[in-house]
Amino acid sequence: MNRTELILATAFVLLAAFALGWFTYWLLHRFTRVAGGDIAEMDLLAQALHEAEETRDQAILYLEQREAELMEQAAQTEAELRATSDSLKDARREVDDLTNYIARIKAKT
């Protein structure tokens, strides 16, 4: 066996080992993929995740609506407070005017 034959034989053995290893990896990968039961479980998890996202979106929408309602209610309450405060100022001014008027009438008599 000369040098060329030895190199060719070694190359063939290495090529065969590589091919056998690659085929074994492919075979194991093919049989250890996600089984049917695991796919069903993944579908259930995906459905649960989808439902949770919908629930979250509904909760966010409810909170935004509730916040808008509360802001509107706060604005109305603030407007009512301003109106009441203005009315109270007017009433106090009127009471002061009447008190002064009564004091003047008493002073004249």
URRA-V997464 format. One record per residue. RES is the residue in one letter. SS is DSSP state (helix for helix, strand for strand, loop for the rest). PSI is psi in whole degrees, -180 to 180 (none if undefined). OMEGA is omega as a letter, one per 20 degrees, with the letter a starting at -180 (* if undefined). Layout:
res=RES ss=SS psi=PSI omega=OMEGA
res=RES ss=SS psi=PSI omega=OMEGA
This chain:
res=M ss=loop psi=120 omega=a
res=N ss=loop psi=-176 omega=a
res=R ss=helix psi=-42 omega=a
res=T ss=helix psi=-43 omega=r
res=E ss=helix psi=-39 omega=r
res=L ss=helix psi=-42 omega=r
res=I ss=helix psi=-44 omega=r
res=L ss=helix psi=-41 omega=r
res=A ss=helix psi=-43 omega=r
res=T ss=helix psi=-43 omega=r
res=A ss=helix psi=-41 omega=r
res=F ss=helix psi=-43 omega=r
res=V ss=helix psi=-43 omega=r
res=L ss=helix psi=-40 omega=r
res=L ss=helix psi=-41 omega=r
res=A ss=helix psi=-40 omega=r
res=A ss=helix psi=-42 omega=r
res=F ss=helix psi=-46 omega=a
res=A ss=helix psi=-42 omega=r
res=L ss=helix psi=-41 omega=r
res=G ss=helix psi=-44 omega=r
res=W ss=helix psi=-42 omega=r
res=F ss=helix psi=-41 omega=r
res=T ss=helix psi=-44 omega=r
res=Y ss=helix psi=-46 omega=a
res=W ss=helix psi=-42 omega=a
res=L ss=helix psi=-47 omega=r
res=L ss=helix psi=-42 omega=r
res=H ss=helix psi=-39 omega=a
res=R ss=helix psi=-41 omega=a
res=F ss=helix psi=-17 omega=a
res=T ss=loop psi=13 omega=r
res=R ss=loop psi=174 omega=a
res=V ss=loop psi=125 omega=a
res=A ss=loop psi=170 omega=a
res=G ss=helix psi=-40 omega=r
res=G ss=helix psi=-38 omega=r
res=D ss=helix psi=-35 omega=r
res=I ss=helix psi=-41 omega=r
res=A ss=helix psi=-41 omega=r
res=E ss=helix psi=-40 omega=r
res=M ss=helix psi=-37 omega=r
res=D ss=helix psi=-42 omega=r
res=L ss=helix psi=-43 omega=r
res=L ss=helix psi=-40 omega=r
res=A ss=helix psi=-40 omega=r
res=Q ss=helix psi=-42 omega=r
res=A ss=helix psi=-40 omega=r
res=L ss=helix psi=-42 omega=r
res=H ss=helix psi=-44 omega=r
res=E ss=helix psi=-40 omega=r
res=A ss=helix psi=-40 omega=r
res=E ss=helix psi=-40 omega=r
res=E ss=helix psi=-43 omega=r
res=T ss=helix psi=-42 omega=r
res=R ss=helix psi=-44 omega=r
res=D ss=helix psi=-40 omega=r
res=Q ss=helix psi=-40 omega=r
res=A ss=helix psi=-41 omega=r
res=I ss=helix psi=-43 omega=r
res=L ss=helix psi=-44 omega=r
res=Y ss=helix psi=-45 omega=a
res=L ss=helix psi=-39 omega=r
res=E ss=helix psi=-42 omega=r
res=Q ss=helix psi=-44 omega=a
res=R ss=helix psi=-40 omega=r
res=E ss=helix psi=-42 omega=r
res=A ss=helix psi=-42 omega=r
res=E ss=helix psi=-45 omega=a
res=L ss=helix psi=-37 omega=r
res=M ss=helix psi=-41 omega=r
res=E ss=helix psi=-42 omega=r
res=Q ss=helix psi=-40 omega=r
res=A ss=helix psi=-40 omega=r
res=A ss=helix psi=-41 omega=r
res=Q ss=helix psi=-42 omega=r
res=T ss=helix psi=-40 omega=r
res=E ss=helix psi=-40 omega=r
res=A ss=helix psi=-42 omega=r
res=E ss=helix psi=-39 omega=r
res=L ss=helix psi=-44 omega=r
res=R ss=helix psi=-44 omega=r
res=A ss=helix psi=-42 omega=r
res=T ss=helix psi=-41 omega=r
res=S ss=helix psi=-43 omega=r
res=D ss=helix psi=-41 omega=r
res=S ss=helix psi=-40 omega=r
res=L ss=helix psi=-41 omega=r
res=K ss=helix psi=-44 omega=r
res=D ss=helix psi=-42 omega=r
res=A ss=helix psi=-41 omega=r
res=R ss=helix psi=-42 omega=r
res=R ss=helix psi=-42 omega=r
res=E ss=helix psi=-40 omega=r
res=V ss=helix psi=-43 omega=r
res=D ss=helix psi=-43 omega=r
res=D ss=helix psi=-44 omega=r
res=L ss=helix psi=-39 omega=r
res=T ss=helix psi=-45 omega=r
res=N ss=helix psi=-41 omega=r
res=Y ss=helix psi=-44 omega=r
res=I ss=helix psi=-40 omega=r
res=A ss=helix psi=-39 omega=r
res=R ss=helix psi=-40 omega=r
res=I ss=helix psi=-41 omega=r
res=K ss=helix psi=-37 omega=a
res=A ss=helix psi=-32 omega=a
res=K ss=helix psi=-28 omega=a
res=T ss=loop psi=none omega=*
